[in-house]
Amino acid sequence: MIKIGIVGCAGRMGQMLVREVLDTEGVALSGGTGRAGGDAIGRDLGELVGRSRVGVAIGTDPKTLFECSDAVIDFTSPAATVEHAALAAETRTVHVIGTTGLTSDQEALLRERATRTAVVWAPNMSVGVNLLFSLVEQVARALDPATYDIEIVEMHHRHKVDAPSGTALGLGRAAAAGRGVVLSDVWQKTRDGVTGARPMGEIGFATLRGGDVVGDHTVVFAADGERIELTHKASSRQVFAKGAVRAARWGHGKPPGLYSMQDVLGLI
């Protein structure tokens, strides 16, 4: 039985993860943490998500959670995730990360800490999006950049704090890999005013925010006379929770290293 803990378990995504662990055979809920002083602290995790009591109370100490878990799932904030990565490395606990918006320095810290434990880090945990990553790379490799422009359009709920989304950037990296370029050398994240003609080879991003949209992503390959569009739309956060629990199970027993959902799904 694999023991899985959830940091940030009181939030919307955290509660979805708790339900998914409770509903998955072969795993057990080892615990969860919340913000100190929050209303959820001390509550039973089962009751938190509208289920019967499971005998596990929500705490505030992530280190204790890492020490008693085989894997910990983390959809929190960049700063918190980096701190959790240090605990994962110290306790040799599998760390499954769905946090987005990390800086390059924070990403470097994750890579260093993955030398001591298995870390599964992905901008999106859904099976469909990870298939989309592979498709985008294949299509970008097949199409002439002098003929086809690439634009990535994403929309999320009004509460999302980072833009472009981690998934949109992941799609951009996939497109750049297909073209054999580095995304940061060719991206255009914003356009405003008189921008001039679109440079050849640029990968553009458009960000929309509003309502309760879970996550819509479209990659557009636009040429004179035709347009190819690859789209994924998530209508429930459950797809992310299912992927994260799958990643936690997959990572159990793996050697130290930084893995992706592409590894989990056997796509690479």
HUWOPE-V57621 format. One record per pair of residues at least 6 apart in sequence whose ideal C-beta (glycine too) atoms are under 6 Angstrom apart, sorted by the first residue. I is the first residue (numbers start at 1). J is the second residue. If there is no record, write none. Layout:
# HUWOPE-V57621
i = <I I>
j = <J J>
This chain:
# HUWOPE-V57621
i = <1 2 2 2 2 3 3 3 3 4 4 4 4 5 5 5 5 5 6 6 6 6 6 7 7 7 7 7 8 8 9 9 10 10 10 13 13 15 16 16 17 17 18 18 19 20 20 21 21 21 24 29 30 30 31 31 32 32 33 33 33 34 34 34 36 40 41 42 43 44 45 45 46 46 46 47 62 62 63 66 66 66 66 67 69 70 71 71 71 72 72 73 73 73 74 74 74 75 76 78 78 78 81 81 82 82 85 85 88 88 89 89 89 92 94 94 94 95 96 96 96 96 97 98 98 100 100 100 101 111 114 114 115 116 117 118 118 119 120 120 120 122 122 123 123 123 124 125 125 125 125 126 126 126 128 129 129 130 130 130 132 133 134 135 136 136 136 136 137 137 137 140 140 140 141 143 145 145 146 147 148 148 149 150 150 150 151 151 152 152 152 152 152 153 153 154 154 154 155 155 155 156 156 156 157 157 158 158 163 164 164 167 168 171 172 172 173 175 176 186 186 186 187 188 188 189 214 214 215 216 217 218 218 219 220 221 247 250 262>
j = <28 27 70 249 252 28 30 69 70 21 27 71 248 30 31 65 69 72 14 17 18 32 73 33 62 74 76 84 14 76 18 32 34 38 40 75 237 49 237 241 73 241 45 49 49 241 245 27 29 245 245 56 68 69 56 65 45 58 59 62 65 40 41 58 60 58 58 57 58 53 54 56 52 53 54 53 84 87 87 72 87 91 93 91 93 252 94 248 251 93 95 96 244 248 81 84 97 98 99 101 102 106 97 99 106 109 110 113 95 117 113 116 117 117 118 251 252 119 120 244 247 248 121 125 244 123 162 166 162 258 257 258 256 256 256 251 254 258 247 251 259 260 261 166 167 170 167 240 243 244 261 239 240 243 232 167 232 261 262 265 232 174 267 230 171 174 175 219 174 177 178 175 178 179 178 221 179 201 200 223 221 223 222 175 203 221 204 220 168 171 172 205 219 206 218 165 168 217 208 213 216 165 213 215 212 213 209 210 207 205 207 217 205 219 183 203 183 203 183 201 202 203 203 202 204 205 234 237 234 233 232 229 231 230 229 228 264 264 268>
